[in-house]
Amino acid sequence: MEYLIANASHLEHKVYPVPEAIDRQIAHLKLEAMGVQMDRLTPDQERYLASWNEGT
């Protein structure tokens, strides 16, 4: 984000992708501002989801 601000006058007017970590942080902050809390999967739920193979 700092790069975009510092170089704004040299960049084209378009949507620029950001790294996934930054995207997730922004999404978390937005949800927090809206009063929404996200659930976390339990270890059992994570194992169950990881056990599925495509096409089964």
mmCIF entry with sequence, helices, sheets and N, C-alpha, C, O atoms, coordinates in Angstrom:
data_MODEL
# 
_entry.id   MODEL 
# 
_entity.id                         1 
_entity.type                       polymer 
_entity.pdbx_number_of_molecules   1 
# 
_entity_poly.entity_id                      1 
_entity_poly.type                           'polypeptide(L)' 
_entity_poly.nstd_linkage                   no 
_entity_poly.nstd_monomer                   no 
_entity_poly.pdbx_seq_one_letter_code       MEYLIANASHLEHKVYPVPEAIDRQIAHLKLEAMGVQMDRLTPDQERYLASWNEGT 
_entity_poly.pdbx_seq_one_letter_code_can   MEYLIANASHLEHKVYPVPEAIDRQIAHLKLEAMGVQMDRLTPDQERYLASWNEGT 
_entity_poly.pdbx_strand_id                 A 
# 
loop_
_entity_poly_seq.entity_id 
_entity_poly_seq.num 
_entity_poly_seq.mon_id 
_entity_poly_seq.hetero 
1 1  MET n 
1 2  GLU n 
1 3  TYR n 
1 4  LEU n 
1 5  ILE n 
1 6  ALA n 
1 7  ASN n 
1 8  ALA n 
1 9  SER n 
1 10 HIS n 
1 11 LEU n 
1 12 GLU n 
1 13 HIS n 
1 14 LYS n 
1 15 VAL n 
1 16 TYR n 
1 17 PRO n 
1 18 VAL n 
1 19 PRO n 
1 20 GLU n 
1 21 ALA n 
1 22 ILE n 
1 23 ASP n 
1 24 ARG n 
1 25 GLN n 
1 26 ILE n 
1 27 ALA n 
1 28 HIS n 
1 29 LEU n 
1 30 LYS n 
1 31 LEU n 
1 32 GLU n 
1 33 ALA n 
1 34 MET n 
1 35 GLY n 
1 36 VAL n 
1 37 GLN n 
1 38 MET n 
1 39 ASP n 
1 40 ARG n 
1 41 LEU n 
1 42 THR n 
1 43 PRO n 
1 44 ASP n 
1 45 GLN n 
1 46 GLU n 
1 47 ARG n 
1 48 TYR n 
1 49 LEU n 
1 50 ALA n 
1 51 SER n 
1 52 TRP n 
1 53 ASN n 
1 54 GLU n 
1 55 GLY n 
1 56 THR n 
# 
_struct_asym.id          A 
_struct_asym.entity_id   1 
# 
loop_
_struct_conf.conf_type_id 
_struct_conf.id 
_struct_conf.pdbx_PDB_helix_id 
_struct_conf.beg_label_comp_id 
_struct_conf.beg_label_asym_id 
_struct_conf.beg_label_seq_id 
_struct_conf.pdbx_beg_PDB_ins_code 
_struct_conf.end_label_comp_id 
_struct_conf.end_label_asym_id 
_struct_conf.end_label_seq_id 
_struct_conf.pdbx_end_PDB_ins_code 
_struct_conf.beg_auth_comp_id 
_struct_conf.beg_auth_asym_id 
_struct_conf.beg_auth_seq_id 
_struct_conf.end_auth_comp_id 
_struct_conf.end_auth_asym_id 
_struct_conf.end_auth_seq_id 
_struct_conf.pdbx_PDB_helix_class 
_struct_conf.details 
_struct_conf.pdbx_PDB_helix_length 
HELX_P HELX_P1 AA1 GLU A 2  ? ALA A 6  ? GLU A 2  ALA A 6  1 ? 5  
HELX_P HELX_P2 AA2 ALA A 8  ? HIS A 10 ? ALA A 8  HIS A 10 5 ? 3  
HELX_P HELX_P3 AA3 GLU A 20 ? ALA A 33 ? GLU A 20 ALA A 33 1 ? 14 
HELX_P HELX_P4 AA4 PRO A 43 ? SER A 51 ? PRO A 43 SER A 51 1 ? 9  
# 
_struct_conf_type.id          HELX_P 
_struct_conf_type.criteria    ? 
_struct_conf_type.reference   ? 
# 
loop_
_atom_site.group_PDB 
_atom_site.id 
_atom_site.type_symbol 
_atom_site.label_atom_id 
_atom_site.label_alt_id 
_atom_site.label_comp_id 
_atom_site.label_asym_id 
_atom_site.label_entity_id 
_atom_site.label_seq_id 
_atom_site.pdbx_PDB_ins_code 
_atom_site.Cartn_x 
_atom_site.Cartn_y 
_atom_site.Cartn_z 
_atom_site.occupancy 
_atom_site.B_iso_or_equiv 
_atom_site.pdbx_formal_charge 
_atom_site.auth_seq_id 
_atom_site.auth_comp_id 
_atom_site.auth_asym_id 
_atom_site.auth_atom_id 
_atom_site.pdbx_PDB_model_num 
ATOM 1   N N  . MET A 1 1  ? 0.823   -1.180  0.000   1.00 0.00 ? 1  MET A N  1 
ATOM 2   C CA . MET A 1 1  ? 0.000   0.000   0.000   1.00 0.00 ? 1  MET A CA 1 
ATOM 3   C C  . MET A 1 1  ? 0.872   1.251   0.000   1.00 0.00 ? 1  MET A C  1 
ATOM 4   O O  . MET A 1 1  ? 0.578   2.229   -0.686  1.00 0.00 ? 1  MET A O  1 
ATOM 5   N N  . GLU A 1 2  ? 1.942   1.203   0.774   1.00 0.00 ? 2  GLU A N  1 
ATOM 6   C CA . GLU A 1 2  ? 2.847   2.355   0.812   1.00 0.00 ? 2  GLU A CA 1 
ATOM 7   C C  . GLU A 1 2  ? 3.426   2.629   -0.567  1.00 0.00 ? 2  GLU A C  1 
ATOM 8   O O  . GLU A 1 2  ? 3.593   3.783   -0.962  1.00 0.00 ? 2  GLU A O  1 
ATOM 9   N N  . TYR A 1 3  ? 3.730   1.558   -1.298  1.00 0.00 ? 3  TYR A N  1 
ATOM 10  C CA . TYR A 1 3  ? 4.271   1.712   -2.648  1.00 0.00 ? 3  TYR A CA 1 
ATOM 11  C C  . TYR A 1 3  ? 3.269   2.443   -3.537  1.00 0.00 ? 3  TYR A C  1 
ATOM 12  O O  . TYR A 1 3  ? 3.632   3.354   -4.281  1.00 0.00 ? 3  TYR A O  1 
ATOM 13  N N  . LEU A 1 4  ? 2.009   2.034   -3.451  1.00 0.00 ? 4  LEU A N  1 
ATOM 14  C CA . LEU A 1 4  ? 0.979   2.666   -4.274  1.00 0.00 ? 4  LEU A CA 1 
ATOM 15  C C  . LEU A 1 4  ? 0.835   4.149   -3.956  1.00 0.00 ? 4  LEU A C  1 
ATOM 16  O O  . LEU A 1 4  ? 0.686   4.970   -4.860  1.00 0.00 ? 4  LEU A O  1 
ATOM 17  N N  . ILE A 1 5  ? 0.878   4.486   -2.690  1.00 0.00 ? 5  ILE A N  1 
ATOM 18  C CA . ILE A 1 5  ? 0.749   5.885   -2.292  1.00 0.00 ? 5  ILE A CA 1 
ATOM 19  C C  . ILE A 1 5  ? 1.963   6.690   -2.748  1.00 0.00 ? 5  ILE A C  1 
ATOM 20  O O  . ILE A 1 5  ? 1.819   7.789   -3.283  1.00 0.00 ? 5  ILE A O  1 
ATOM 21  N N  . ALA A 1 6  ? 3.152   6.144   -2.537  1.00 0.00 ? 6  ALA A N  1 
ATOM 22  C CA . ALA A 1 6  ? 4.382   6.861   -2.890  1.00 0.00 ? 6  ALA A CA 1 
ATOM 23  C C  . ALA A 1 6  ? 4.539   7.050   -4.399  1.00 0.00 ? 6  ALA A C  1 
ATOM 24  O O  . ALA A 1 6  ? 5.159   8.016   -4.842  1.00 0.00 ? 6  ALA A O  1 
ATOM 25  N N  . ASN A 1 7  ? 3.980   6.132   -5.188  1.00 0.00 ? 7  ASN A N  1 
ATOM 26  C CA . ASN A 1 7  ? 4.158   6.172   -6.642  1.00 0.00 ? 7  ASN A CA 1 
ATOM 27  C C  . ASN A 1 7  ? 2.864   6.455   -7.399  1.00 0.00 ? 7  ASN A C  1 
ATOM 28  O O  . ASN A 1 7  ? 2.778   6.185   -8.597  1.00 0.00 ? 7  ASN A O  1 
ATOM 29  N N  . ALA A 1 8  ? 1.880   6.983   -6.730  1.00 0.00 ? 8  ALA A N  1 
ATOM 30  C CA . ALA A 1 8  ? 0.562   7.184   -7.330  1.00 0.00 ? 8  ALA A CA 1 
ATOM 31  C C  . ALA A 1 8  ? 0.622   8.004   -8.617  1.00 0.00 ? 8  ALA A C  1 
ATOM 32  O O  . ALA A 1 8  ? -0.120  7.725   -9.558  1.00 0.00 ? 8  ALA A O  1 
ATOM 33  N N  . SER A 1 9  ? 1.480   8.995   -8.670  1.00 0.00 ? 9  SER A N  1 
ATOM 34  C CA . SER A 1 9  ? 1.519   9.851   -9.871  1.00 0.00 ? 9  SER A CA 1 
ATOM 35  C C  . SER A 1 9  ? 2.127   9.141   -11.079 1.00 0.00 ? 9  SER A C  1 
ATOM 36  O O  . SER A 1 9  ? 1.979   9.615   -12.206 1.00 0.00 ? 9  SER A O  1 
ATOM 37  N N  . HIS A 1 10 ? 2.806   8.020   -10.868 1.00 0.00 ? 10 HIS A N  1 
ATOM 38  C CA . HIS A 1 10 ? 3.465   7.295   -11.957 1.00 0.00 ? 10 HIS A CA 1 
ATOM 39  C C  . HIS A 1 10 ? 2.697   6.038   -12.385 1.00 0.00 ? 10 HIS A C  1 
ATOM 40  O O  . HIS A 1 10 ? 3.089   5.376   -13.346 1.00 0.00 ? 10 HIS A O  1 
ATOM 41  N N  . LEU A 1 11 ? 1.632   5.710   -11.698 1.00 0.00 ? 11 LEU A N  1 
ATOM 42  C CA . LEU A 1 11 ? 0.904   4.478   -11.967 1.00 0.00 ? 11 LEU A CA 1 
ATOM 43  C C  . LEU A 1 11 ? -0.339  4.740   -12.815 1.00 0.00 ? 11 LEU A C  1 
ATOM 44  O O  . LEU A 1 11 ? -0.939  5.813   -12.759 1.00 0.00 ? 11 LEU A O  1 
ATOM 45  N N  . GLU A 1 12 ? -0.708  3.726   -13.601 1.00 0.00 ? 12 GLU A N  1 
ATOM 46  C CA . GLU A 1 12 ? -1.927  3.803   -14.391 1.00 0.00 ? 12 GLU A CA 1 
ATOM 47  C C  . GLU A 1 12 ? -3.139  3.759   -13.460 1.00 0.00 ? 12 GLU A C  1 
ATOM 48  O O  . GLU A 1 12 ? -3.057  3.241   -12.346 1.00 0.00 ? 12 GLU A O  1 
ATOM 49  N N  . HIS A 1 13 ? -4.243  4.298   -13.918 1.00 0.00 ? 13 HIS A N  1 
ATOM 50  C CA . HIS A 1 13 ? -5.483  4.250   -13.158 1.00 0.00 ? 13 HIS A CA 1 
ATOM 51  C C  . HIS A 1 13 ? -6.172  2.924   -13.443 1.00 0.00 ? 13 HIS A C  1 
ATOM 52  O O  . HIS A 1 13 ? -6.942  2.808   -14.396 1.00 0.00 ? 13 HIS A O  1 
ATOM 53  N N  . LYS A 1 14 ? -5.890  1.924   -12.612 1.00 0.00 ? 14 LYS A N  1 
ATOM 54  C CA . LYS A 1 14 ? -6.489  0.608   -12.736 1.00 0.00 ? 14 LYS A CA 1 
ATOM 55  C C  . LYS A 1 14 ? -6.433  -0.091  -11.386 1.00 0.00 ? 14 LYS A C  1 
ATOM 56  O O  . LYS A 1 14 ? -5.845  0.421   -10.433 1.00 0.00 ? 14 LYS A O  1 
ATOM 57  N N  . VAL A 1 15 ? -7.037  -1.239  -11.315 1.00 0.00 ? 15 VAL A N  1 
ATOM 58  C CA . VAL A 1 15 ? -7.006  -2.033  -10.088 1.00 0.00 ? 15 VAL A CA 1 
ATOM 59  C C  . VAL A 1 15 ? -5.705  -2.820  -10.048 1.00 0.00 ? 15 VAL A C  1 
ATOM 60  O O  . VAL A 1 15 ? -5.357  -3.498  -11.015 1.00 0.00 ? 15 VAL A O  1 
ATOM 61  N N  . TYR A 1 16 ? -4.989  -2.733  -8.939  1.00 0.00 ? 16 TYR A N  1 
ATOM 62  C CA . TYR A 1 16 ? -3.731  -3.460  -8.762  1.00 0.00 ? 16 TYR A CA 1 
ATOM 63  C C  . TYR A 1 16 ? -3.937  -4.571  -7.737  1.00 0.00 ? 16 TYR A C  1 
ATOM 64  O O  . TYR A 1 16 ? -4.517  -4.334  -6.677  1.00 0.00 ? 16 TYR A O  1 
ATOM 65  N N  . PRO A 1 17 ? -3.470  -5.777  -8.041  1.00 0.00 ? 17 PRO A N  1 
ATOM 66  C CA . PRO A 1 17 ? -3.592  -6.869  -7.067  1.00 0.00 ? 17 PRO A CA 1 
ATOM 67  C C  . PRO A 1 17 ? -2.637  -6.643  -5.888  1.00 0.00 ? 17 PRO A C  1 
ATOM 68  O O  . PRO A 1 17 ? -1.571  -6.044  -6.033  1.00 0.00 ? 17 PRO A O  1 
ATOM 69  N N  . VAL A 1 18 ? -3.045  -7.132  -4.745  1.00 0.00 ? 18 VAL A N  1 
ATOM 70  C CA . VAL A 1 18 ? -2.192  -7.053  -3.554  1.00 0.00 ? 18 VAL A CA 1 
ATOM 71  C C  . VAL A 1 18 ? -1.899  -8.470  -3.087  1.00 0.00 ? 18 VAL A C  1 
ATOM 72  O O  . VAL A 1 18 ? -2.637  -9.395  -3.427  1.00 0.00 ? 18 VAL A O  1 
ATOM 73  N N  . PRO A 1 19 ? -0.838  -8.655  -2.315  1.00 0.00 ? 19 PRO A N  1 
ATOM 74  C CA . PRO A 1 19 ? -0.541  -9.994  -1.784  1.00 0.00 ? 19 PRO A CA 1 
ATOM 75  C C  . PRO A 1 19 ? -1.707  -10.512 -0.936  1.00 0.00 ? 19 PRO A C  1 
ATOM 76  O O  . PRO A 1 19 ? -2.430  -9.732  -0.317  1.00 0.00 ? 19 PRO A O  1 
ATOM 77  N N  . GLU A 1 20 ? -1.877  -11.824 -0.917  1.00 0.00 ? 20 GLU A N  1 
ATOM 78  C CA . GLU A 1 20 ? -2.992  -12.439 -0.196  1.00 0.00 ? 20 GLU A CA 1 
ATOM 79  C C  . GLU A 1 20 ? -3.014  -12.055 1.277   1.00 0.00 ? 20 GLU A C  1 
ATOM 80  O O  . GLU A 1 20 ? -4.088  -11.855 1.843   1.00 0.00 ? 20 GLU A O  1 
ATOM 81  N N  . ALA A 1 21 ? -1.853  -11.950 1.904   1.00 0.00 ? 21 ALA A N  1 
ATOM 82  C CA . ALA A 1 21 ? -1.797  -11.600 3.329   1.00 0.00 ? 21 ALA A CA 1 
ATOM 83  C C  . ALA A 1 21 ? -2.405  -10.220 3.574   1.00 0.00 ? 21 ALA A C  1 
ATOM 84  O O  . ALA A 1 21 ? -3.128  -10.020 4.550   1.00 0.00 ? 21 ALA A O  1 
ATOM 85  N N  . ILE A 1 22 ? -2.114  -9.277  2.693   1.00 0.00 ? 22 ILE A N  1 
ATOM 86  C CA . ILE A 1 22 ? -2.669  -7.929  2.838   1.00 0.00 ? 22 ILE A CA 1 
ATOM 87  C C  . ILE A 1 22 ? -4.167  -7.959  2.568   1.00 0.00 ? 22 ILE A C  1 
ATOM 88  O O  . ILE A 1 22 ? -4.934  -7.302  3.272   1.00 0.00 ? 22 ILE A O  1 
ATOM 89  N N  . ASP A 1 23 ? -4.594  -8.711  1.560   1.00 0.00 ? 23 ASP A N  1 
ATOM 90  C CA . ASP A 1 23 ? -6.012  -8.828  1.239   1.00 0.00 ? 23 ASP A CA 1 
ATOM 91  C C  . ASP A 1 23 ? -6.786  -9.384  2.427   1.00 0.00 ? 23 ASP A C  1 
ATOM 92  O O  . ASP A 1 23 ? -7.861  -8.885  2.763   1.00 0.00 ? 23 ASP A O  1 
ATOM 93  N N  . ARG A 1 24 ? -6.238  -10.418 3.062   1.00 0.00 ? 24 ARG A N  1 
ATOM 94  C CA . ARG A 1 24 ? -6.899  -11.016 4.228   1.00 0.00 ? 24 ARG A CA 1 
ATOM 95  C C  . ARG A 1 24 ? -6.947  -10.036 5.397   1.00 0.00 ? 24 ARG A C  1 
ATOM 96  O O  . ARG A 1 24 ? -7.951  -9.972  6.107   1.00 0.00 ? 24 ARG A O  1 
ATOM 97  N N  . GLN A 1 25 ? -5.873  -9.272  5.606   1.00 0.00 ? 25 GLN A N  1 
ATOM 98  C CA . GLN A 1 25 ? -5.843  -8.301  6.694   1.00 0.00 ? 25 GLN A CA 1 
ATOM 99  C C  . GLN A 1 25 ? -6.902  -7.218  6.480   1.00 0.00 ? 25 GLN A C  1 
ATOM 100 O O  . GLN A 1 25 ? -7.597  -6.830  7.419   1.00 0.00 ? 25 GLN A O  1 
ATOM 101 N N  . ILE A 1 26 ? -7.020  -6.740  5.254   1.00 0.00 ? 26 ILE A N  1 
ATOM 102 C CA . ILE A 1 26 ? -8.023  -5.722  4.947   1.00 0.00 ? 26 ILE A CA 1 
ATOM 103 C C  . ILE A 1 26 ? -9.429  -6.282  5.153   1.00 0.00 ? 26 ILE A C  1 
ATOM 104 O O  . ILE A 1 26 ? -10.293 -5.607  5.712   1.00 0.00 ? 26 ILE A O  1 
ATOM 105 N N  . ALA A 1 27 ? -9.657  -7.513  4.704   1.00 0.00 ? 27 ALA A N  1 
ATOM 106 C CA . ALA A 1 27 ? -10.964 -8.146  4.891   1.00 0.00 ? 27 ALA A CA 1 
ATOM 107 C C  . ALA A 1 27 ? -11.284 -8.294  6.373   1.00 0.00 ? 27 ALA A C  1 
ATOM 108 O O  . ALA A 1 27 ? -12.411 -8.032  6.795   1.00 0.00 ? 27 ALA A O  1 
ATOM 109 N N  . HIS A 1 28 ? -10.301 -8.711  7.161   1.00 0.00 ? 28 HIS A N  1 
ATOM 110 C CA . HIS A 1 28 ? -10.497 -8.862  8.606   1.00 0.00 ? 28 HIS A CA 1 
ATOM 111 C C  . HIS A 1 28 ? -10.860 -7.523  9.244   1.00 0.00 ? 28 HIS A C  1 
ATOM 112 O O  . HIS A 1 28 ? -11.783 -7.449  10.055  1.00 0.00 ? 28 HIS A O  1 
ATOM 113 N N  . LEU A 1 29 ? -10.136 -6.466  8.879   1.00 0.00 ? 29 LEU A N  1 
ATOM 114 C CA . LEU A 1 29 ? -10.415 -5.142  9.439   1.00 0.00 ? 29 LEU A CA 1 
ATOM 115 C C  . LEU A 1 29 ? -11.797 -4.646  9.044   1.00 0.00 ? 29 LEU A C  1 
ATOM 116 O O  . LEU A 1 29 ? -12.488 -4.035  9.859   1.00 0.00 ? 29 LEU A O  1 
ATOM 117 N N  . LYS A 1 30 ? -12.214 -4.900  7.803   1.00 0.00 ? 30 LYS A N  1 
ATOM 118 C CA . LYS A 1 30 ? -13.538 -4.489  7.341   1.00 0.00 ? 30 LYS A CA 1 
ATOM 119 C C  . LYS A 1 30 ? -14.621 -5.215  8.117   1.00 0.00 ? 30 LYS A C  1 
ATOM 120 O O  . LYS A 1 30 ? -15.575 -4.593  8.584   1.00 0.00 ? 30 LYS A O  1 
ATOM 121 N N  . LEU A 1 31 ? -14.481 -6.533  8.259   1.00 0.00 ? 31 LEU A N  1 
ATOM 122 C CA . LEU A 1 31 ? -15.471 -7.295  9.013   1.00 0.00 ? 31 LEU A CA 1 
ATOM 123 C C  . LEU A 1 31 ? -15.525 -6.841  10.467  1.00 0.00 ? 31 LEU A C  1 
ATOM 124 O O  . LEU A 1 31 ? -16.604 -6.729  11.049  1.00 0.00 ? 31 LEU A O  1 
ATOM 125 N N  . GLU A 1 32 ? -14.374 -6.584  11.044  1.00 0.00 ? 32 GLU A N  1 
ATOM 126 C CA . GLU A 1 32 ? -14.310 -6.103  12.424  1.00 0.00 ? 32 GLU A CA 1 
ATOM 127 C C  . GLU A 1 32 ? -15.048 -4.773  12.561  1.00 0.00 ? 32 GLU A C  1 
ATOM 128 O O  . GLU A 1 32 ? -15.786 -4.567  13.524  1.00 0.00 ? 32 GLU A O  1 
ATOM 129 N N  . ALA A 1 33 ? -14.849 -3.870  11.598  1.00 0.00 ? 33 ALA A N  1 
ATOM 130 C CA . ALA A 1 33 ? -15.524 -2.565  11.618  1.00 0.00 ? 33 ALA A CA 1 
ATOM 131 C C  . ALA A 1 33 ? -17.040 -2.720  11.489  1.00 0.00 ? 33 ALA A C  1 
ATOM 132 O O  . ALA A 1 33 ? -17.799 -1.884  11.980  1.00 0.00 ? 33 ALA A O  1 
ATOM 133 N N  . MET A 1 34 ? -17.473 -3.792  10.829  1.00 0.00 ? 34 MET A N  1 
ATOM 134 C CA . MET A 1 34 ? -18.899 -4.053  10.662  1.00 0.00 ? 34 MET A CA 1 
ATOM 135 C C  . MET A 1 34 ? -19.483 -4.831  11.838  1.00 0.00 ? 34 MET A C  1 
ATOM 136 O O  . MET A 1 34 ? -20.687 -5.083  11.881  1.00 0.00 ? 34 MET A O  1 
ATOM 137 N N  . GLY A 1 35 ? -18.634 -5.213  12.792  1.00 0.00 ? 35 GLY A N  1 
ATOM 138 C CA . GLY A 1 35 ? -19.091 -5.965  13.950  1.00 0.00 ? 35 GLY A CA 1 
ATOM 139 C C  . GLY A 1 35 ? -19.293 -7.445  13.668  1.00 0.00 ? 35 GLY A C  1 
ATOM 140 O O  . GLY A 1 35 ? -20.008 -8.126  14.403  1.00 0.00 ? 35 GLY A O  1 
ATOM 141 N N  . VAL A 1 36 ? -18.664 -7.951  12.599  1.00 0.00 ? 36 VAL A N  1 
ATOM 142 C CA . VAL A 1 36 ? -18.797 -9.359  12.211  1.00 0.00 ? 36 VAL A CA 1 
ATOM 143 C C  . VAL A 1 36 ? -17.578 -10.122 12.704  1.00 0.00 ? 36 VAL A C  1 
ATOM 144 O O  . VAL A 1 36 ? -16.443 -9.676  12.535  1.00 0.00 ? 36 VAL A O  1 
ATOM 145 N N  . GLN A 1 37 ? -17.821 -11.279 13.316  1.00 0.00 ? 37 GLN A N  1 
ATOM 146 C CA . GLN A 1 37 ? -16.723 -12.126 13.764  1.00 0.00 ? 37 GLN A CA 1 
ATOM 147 C C  . GLN A 1 37 ? -16.716 -13.404 12.939  1.00 0.00 ? 37 GLN A C  1 
ATOM 148 O O  . GLN A 1 37 ? -17.768 -13.973 12.649  1.00 0.00 ? 37 GLN A O  1 
ATOM 149 N N  . MET A 1 38 ? -15.530 -13.845 12.566  1.00 0.00 ? 38 MET A N  1 
ATOM 150 C CA . MET A 1 38 ? -15.397 -15.091 11.802  1.00 0.00 ? 38 MET A CA 1 
ATOM 151 C C  . MET A 1 38 ? -15.093 -16.244 12.752  1.00 0.00 ? 38 MET A C  1 
ATOM 152 O O  . MET A 1 38 ? -14.312 -16.112 13.694  1.00 0.00 ? 38 MET A O  1 
ATOM 153 N N  . ASP A 1 39 ? -15.728 -17.367 12.478  1.00 0.00 ? 39 ASP A N  1 
ATOM 154 C CA . ASP A 1 39 ? -15.442 -18.582 13.235  1.00 0.00 ? 39 ASP A CA 1 
ATOM 155 C C  . ASP A 1 39 ? -14.156 -19.198 12.720  1.00 0.00 ? 39 ASP A C  1 
ATOM 156 O O  . ASP A 1 39 ? -13.768 -18.992 11.570  1.00 0.00 ? 39 ASP A O  1 
ATOM 157 N N  . ARG A 1 40 ? -13.504 -19.954 13.580  1.00 0.00 ? 40 ARG A N  1 
ATOM 158 C CA . ARG A 1 40 ? -12.322 -20.718 13.183  1.00 0.00 ? 40 ARG A CA 1 
ATOM 159 C C  . ARG A 1 40 ? -12.709 -22.190 13.191  1.00 0.00 ? 40 ARG A C  1 
ATOM 160 O O  . ARG A 1 40 ? -13.494 -22.637 14.027  1.00 0.00 ? 40 ARG A O  1 
ATOM 161 N N  . LEU A 1 41 ? -12.140 -22.940 12.236  1.00 0.00 ? 41 LEU A N  1 
ATOM 162 C CA . LEU A 1 41 ? -12.385 -24.375 12.205  1.00 0.00 ? 41 LEU A CA 1 
ATOM 163 C C  . LEU A 1 41 ? -11.687 -25.050 13.382  1.00 0.00 ? 41 LEU A C  1 
ATOM 164 O O  . LEU A 1 41 ? -10.600 -24.644 13.793  1.00 0.00 ? 41 LEU A O  1 
ATOM 165 N N  . THR A 1 42 ? -12.318 -26.067 13.906  1.00 0.00 ? 42 THR A N  1 
ATOM 166 C CA . THR A 1 42 ? -11.672 -26.865 14.943  1.00 0.00 ? 42 THR A CA 1 
ATOM 167 C C  . THR A 1 42 ? -10.657 -27.776 14.260  1.00 0.00 ? 42 THR A C  1 
ATOM 168 O O  . THR A 1 42 ? -10.752 -27.997 13.053  1.00 0.00 ? 42 THR A O  1 
ATOM 169 N N  . PRO A 1 43 ? -9.695  -28.305 14.999  1.00 0.00 ? 43 PRO A N  1 
ATOM 170 C CA . PRO A 1 43 ? -8.748  -29.254 14.395  1.00 0.00 ? 43 PRO A CA 1 
ATOM 171 C C  . PRO A 1 43 ? -9.455  -30.448 13.731  1.00 0.00 ? 43 PRO A C  1 
ATOM 172 O O  . PRO A 1 43 ? -9.011  -30.919 12.684  1.00 0.00 ? 43 PRO A O  1 
ATOM 173 N N  . ASP A 1 44 ? -10.546 -30.939 14.331  1.00 0.00 ? 44 ASP A N  1 
ATOM 174 C CA . ASP A 1 44 ? -11.299 -32.046 13.733  1.00 0.00 ? 44 ASP A CA 1 
ATOM 175 C C  . ASP A 1 44 ? -11.905 -31.634 12.393  1.00 0.00 ? 44 ASP A C  1 
ATOM 176 O O  . ASP A 1 44 ? -11.890 -32.419 11.445  1.00 0.00 ? 44 ASP A O  1 
ATOM 177 N N  . GLN A 1 45 ? -12.436 -30.417 12.302  1.00 0.00 ? 45 GLN A N  1 
ATOM 178 C CA . GLN A 1 45 ? -13.012 -29.927 11.056  1.00 0.00 ? 45 GLN A CA 1 
ATOM 179 C C  . GLN A 1 45 ? -11.937 -29.764 9.981   1.00 0.00 ? 45 GLN A C  1 
ATOM 180 O O  . GLN A 1 45 ? -12.165 -30.092 8.817   1.00 0.00 ? 45 GLN A O  1 
ATOM 181 N N  . GLU A 1 46 ? -10.776 -29.262 10.368  1.00 0.00 ? 46 GLU A N  1 
ATOM 182 C CA . GLU A 1 46 ? -9.677  -29.101 9.407   1.00 0.00 ? 46 GLU A CA 1 
ATOM 183 C C  . GLU A 1 46 ? -9.227  -30.457 8.859   1.00 0.00 ? 46 GLU A C  1 
ATOM 184 O O  . GLU A 1 46 ? -8.996  -30.593 7.658   1.00 0.00 ? 46 GLU A O  1 
ATOM 185 N N  . ARG A 1 47 ? -9.103  -31.462 9.738   1.00 0.00 ? 47 ARG A N  1 
ATOM 186 C CA . ARG A 1 47 ? -8.712  -32.811 9.299   1.00 0.00 ? 47 ARG A CA 1 
ATOM 187 C C  . ARG A 1 47 ? -9.757  -33.391 8.355   1.00 0.00 ? 47 ARG A C  1 
ATOM 188 O O  . ARG A 1 47 ? -9.415  -34.007 7.346   1.00 0.00 ? 47 ARG A O  1 
ATOM 189 N N  . TYR A 1 48 ? -11.024 -33.195 8.683   1.00 0.00 ? 48 TYR A N  1 
ATOM 190 C CA . TYR A 1 48 ? -12.097 -33.711 7.837   1.00 0.00 ? 48 TYR A CA 1 
ATOM 191 C C  . TYR A 1 48 ? -12.042 -33.079 6.446   1.00 0.00 ? 48 TYR A C  1 
ATOM 192 O O  . TYR A 1 48 ? -12.129 -33.788 5.443   1.00 0.00 ? 48 TYR A O  1 
ATOM 193 N N  . LEU A 1 49 ? -11.901 -31.772 6.376   1.00 0.00 ? 49 LEU A N  1 
ATOM 194 C CA . LEU A 1 49 ? -11.846 -31.093 5.081   1.00 0.00 ? 49 LEU A CA 1 
ATOM 195 C C  . LEU A 1 49 ? -10.606 -31.509 4.282   1.00 0.00 ? 49 LEU A C  1 
ATOM 196 O O  . LEU A 1 49 ? -10.665 -31.655 3.061   1.00 0.00 ? 49 LEU A O  1 
ATOM 197 N N  . ALA A 1 50 ? -9.501  -31.694 4.975   1.00 0.00 ? 50 ALA A N  1 
ATOM 198 C CA . ALA A 1 50 ? -8.253  -32.094 4.306   1.00 0.00 ? 50 ALA A CA 1 
ATOM 199 C C  . ALA A 1 50 ? -8.319  -33.531 3.806   1.00 0.00 ? 50 ALA A C  1 
ATOM 200 O O  . ALA A 1 50 ? -7.544  -33.910 2.927   1.00 0.00 ? 50 ALA A O  1 
ATOM 201 N N  . SER A 1 51 ? -9.221  -34.333 4.345   1.00 0.00 ? 51 SER A N  1 
ATOM 202 C CA . SER A 1 51 ? -9.295  -35.743 3.960   1.00 0.00 ? 51 SER A CA 1 
ATOM 203 C C  . SER A 1 51 ? -10.015 -35.955 2.638   1.00 0.00 ? 51 SER A C  1 
ATOM 204 O O  . SER A 1 51 ? -9.902  -37.030 2.047   1.00 0.00 ? 51 SER A O  1 
ATOM 205 N N  . TRP A 1 52 ? -10.742 -34.973 2.165   1.00 0.00 ? 52 TRP A N  1 
ATOM 206 C CA . TRP A 1 52 ? -11.502 -35.127 0.914   1.00 0.00 ? 52 TRP A CA 1 
ATOM 207 C C  . TRP A 1 52 ? -10.597 -34.988 -0.286  1.00 0.00 ? 52 TRP A C  1 
ATOM 208 O O  . TRP A 1 52 ? -9.738  -34.107 -0.336  1.00 0.00 ? 52 TRP A O  1 
ATOM 209 N N  . ASN A 1 53 ? -10.795 -35.857 -1.245  1.00 0.00 ? 53 ASN A N  1 
ATOM 210 C CA . ASN A 1 53 ? -10.065 -35.791 -2.519  1.00 0.00 ? 53 ASN A CA 1 
ATOM 211 C C  . ASN A 1 53 ? -11.045 -35.343 -3.599  1.00 0.00 ? 53 ASN A C  1 
ATOM 212 O O  . ASN A 1 53 ? -12.244 -35.608 -3.517  1.00 0.00 ? 53 ASN A O  1 
ATOM 213 N N  . GLU A 1 54 ? -10.523 -34.671 -4.593  1.00 0.00 ? 54 GLU A N  1 
ATOM 214 C CA . GLU A 1 54 ? -11.361 -34.218 -5.695  1.00 0.00 ? 54 GLU A CA 1 
ATOM 215 C C  . GLU A 1 54 ? -11.992 -35.427 -6.392  1.00 0.00 ? 54 GLU A C  1 
ATOM 216 O O  . GLU A 1 54 ? -11.319 -36.424 -6.651  1.00 0.00 ? 54 GLU A O  1 
ATOM 217 N N  . GLY A 1 55 ? -13.289 -35.328 -6.691  1.00 0.00 ? 55 GLY A N  1 
ATOM 218 C CA . GLY A 1 55 ? -13.975 -36.377 -7.420  1.00 0.00 ? 55 GLY A CA 1 
ATOM 219 C C  . GLY A 1 55 ? -14.531 -37.487 -6.551  1.00 0.00 ? 55 GLY A C  1 
ATOM 220 O O  . GLY A 1 55 ? -15.025 -38.486 -7.075  1.00 0.00 ? 55 GLY A O  1 
ATOM 221 N N  . THR A 1 56 ? -14.464 -37.338 -5.245  1.00 0.00 ? 56 THR A N  1 
ATOM 222 C CA . THR A 1 56 ? -15.009 -38.395 -4.390  1.00 0.00 ? 56 THR A CA 1 
ATOM 223 C C  . THR A 1 56 ? -16.429 -38.114 -4.039  1.00 0.00 ? 56 THR A C  1 
ATOM 224 O O  . THR A 1 56 ? -17.055 -38.896 -3.324  1.00 0.00 ? 56 THR A O  1 
# 
